[in-house]
Structure formats: structure tokens, C-alpha cells
Amino acid sequence: MQNISINLKQNEMNFSKKNHEHKNNNKKVVSKKVKLTTTIMVMAFVSLTAMSCKDGKKEESKDTMHSEMNHDESMDHDNMSASNDKMDSNAQNSDAKQVLADYMVLKDALVATEKDEAAKAGKKLESTLKGFDVSSYTAEEQKELKDIIADAIEHAEHIGQSEMDHQREHFKTLSKDIIDMVAITGTDNTLYQQFCPMYDKGSAWLSMNEDIKNPYYGSKMLTCGKVQKEIN
């Protein structure tokens, strides 16, 4: 009986020891699982953070590229606008330049007292005035130019059909029209507004030369007159 009792106690102790070892093993397993889970979570967090940083850099890069593209597009638009403005400016000046060129030919013909040449120049000026494009000017300037051109056409037409005396009479009013036109269109060349106090109580004209050569008297009073003002 005593031996049986001793064996039972020994078995209980062995069972208790094994049970204790089993619990310790379970704790170790749980601890390892917790450590493993924690490690995985930390790695996942680090990975997500890295990806977030990369995405942020990508977005920043995209924003920078988009901003630069918008800036470039804006500069291109400004350059195109400037180019278009320059083209409009050239369009504004081309017809006015031709009118002045034809006017100067007419003026020189009158200085030389050449009726036929003056008539030819008058017809050429009439044609140029009829083709004058005012669309590039402001609404107010267009209105003024149309009135000036209409009157100038009438006088150029008369010069193309008249004798020298009448040609010079119409040239006086025509010169006033051209002076008014230049005040709107401007000029790339220096012009001299000259004045003869003797012809019809005083008459003006335009010249590209400062020296006086009178278109109203020709060789009779070639140097009669003065420069009223310089137009640039």
C-alpha cells in the first residue's frame, strides 16, 4: 500500500511537472507569435510609409511638371499674342505707307509742273485709298479714317482729270486729309509739314525732305515756304 501511495504521488508530481512545462511552452509559443505579429505590423507600417512618401514625391513631381507646363503654355500664349500684335501693327502701317508713297509722287509732279505725271499719280493714289483696310484700327479711328479717305479719294480723282491749276487746288485739301491720316496711322519715316503763306491765303503739304520745294508754284516760287513742324 505504501508503495502504491508513493507511486501515485510520483505520478502526480510528474503530471504536474509536465503540465507546468506544457504551459510554459504555450507561453513561449504565444510570445513568439506576438513578436512575429508585431514585427510583421512594423514592417507593414514602414512599407506603407515608404510607399506614401514615394506617392507624395510622385504627386509633387506631377504638380511641378504641371506648373511648369502651364507656365510654358502661358509664355507661348504671351509670345503668340505679342507676335499677333506685331502682325496687326504691320497691317496697320502697310496701306498708310503706300498712301504716303503715292502722295509724294504726286507732290513731286506738281513741283515739276508736270500735269500728266500729276494726273497719273492722282489716279494711282485714288486706287490706293480705295483699297485702304481700316479693320485693324479702333472703332473711333476707323470712323475718322473712313471720312478722311472718302474726302481724299474725291480730290485724288479730280487731280487725275484736271489741268494743273485745278490739280493744285485739289492738292491743298488732299494734303490736309493726308496730314489728318498720318495723325492716326503714324509714320515710320520723318515727315516735314511745310507751309506756303502765299498760295490761297496759306497752304500746307507734307515732304520727306526738309528743304522747301513748293508744289503750289513750282519753278515760279520753288523755295517759297517754311517748315511748320517735324512729324516722327
PEBEL-V942694 format. One record per residue. RES is the residue in one small letter. D_CENTER is the distance of its C-alpha to the mean C-alpha in whole Angstrom. Layout:
((RES,D_CENTER) (RES,D_CENTER))
This chain:
((m,118) (q,117) (n,116) (i,114) (s,113) (i,111) (n,110) (l,108) (k,107) (q,105) (n,104) (e,102) (m,101) (n,99) (f,98) (s,96) (k,95) (k,93) (n,92) (h,91) (e,89) (h,88) (k,86) (n,85) (n,83) (n,81) (k,80) (k,79) (v,77) (v,75) (s,74) (k,73) (k,71) (v,70) (k,69) (l,67) (t,65) (t,64) (t,63) (i,61) (m,59) (v,58) (m,57) (a,55) (f,53) (v,52) (s,51) (l,49) (t,48) (a,47) (m,45) (s,43) (c,42) (k,41) (d,39) (g,37) (k,36) (k,35) (e,33) (e,32) (s,30) (k,29) (d,27) (t,26) (m,25) (h,23) (s,21) (e,20) (m,19) (n,17) (h,15) (d,15) (e,13) (s,11) (m,10) (d,9) (h,7) (d,5) (n,5) (m,5) (s,2) (a,2) (s,5) (n,6) (d,5) (k,8) (m,10) (d,10) (s,11) (n,14) (a,15) (q,16) (n,18) (s,20) (d,22) (a,23) (k,23) (q,26) (v,28) (l,28) (a,30) (d,32) (y,33) (m,34) (v,36) (l,38) (k,38) (d,40) (a,42) (l,43) (v,44) (a,46) (t,48) (e,47) (k,47) (d,46) (e,43) (a,42) (a,43) (k,41) (a,38) (g,38) (k,38) (k,35) (l,33) (e,34) (s,33) (t,29) (l,29) (k,30) (g,27) (f,24) (d,21) (v,20) (s,18) (s,15) (y,16) (t,17) (a,20) (e,22) (e,21) (q,22) (k,25) (e,26) (l,25) (k,27) (d,30) (i,30) (i,29) (a,32) (d,35) (a,34) (i,34) (e,38) (h,39) (a,37) (e,40) (h,43) (i,42) (g,42) (q,46) (s,47) (e,50) (m,48) (d,49) (h,47) (q,45) (r,44) (e,45) (h,42) (f,40) (k,40) (t,38) (l,36) (s,35) (k,34) (d,32) (i,30) (i,30) (d,29) (m,26) (v,25) (a,25) (i,22) (t,20) (g,21) (t,22) (d,21) (n,25) (t,27) (l,29) (y,33) (q,34) (q,38) (f,41) (c,44) (p,47) (m,49) (y,48) (d,48) (k,48) (g,45) (s,42) (a,39) (w,37) (l,34) (s,34) (m,32) (n,35) (e,37) (d,40) (i,42) (k,43) (n,44) (p,43) (y,45) (y,48) (g,48) (s,51) (k,53) (m,51) (l,48) (t,47) (c,47) (g,45) (k,42) (v,39) (q,37) (k,34) (e,31) (i,28) (n,25))
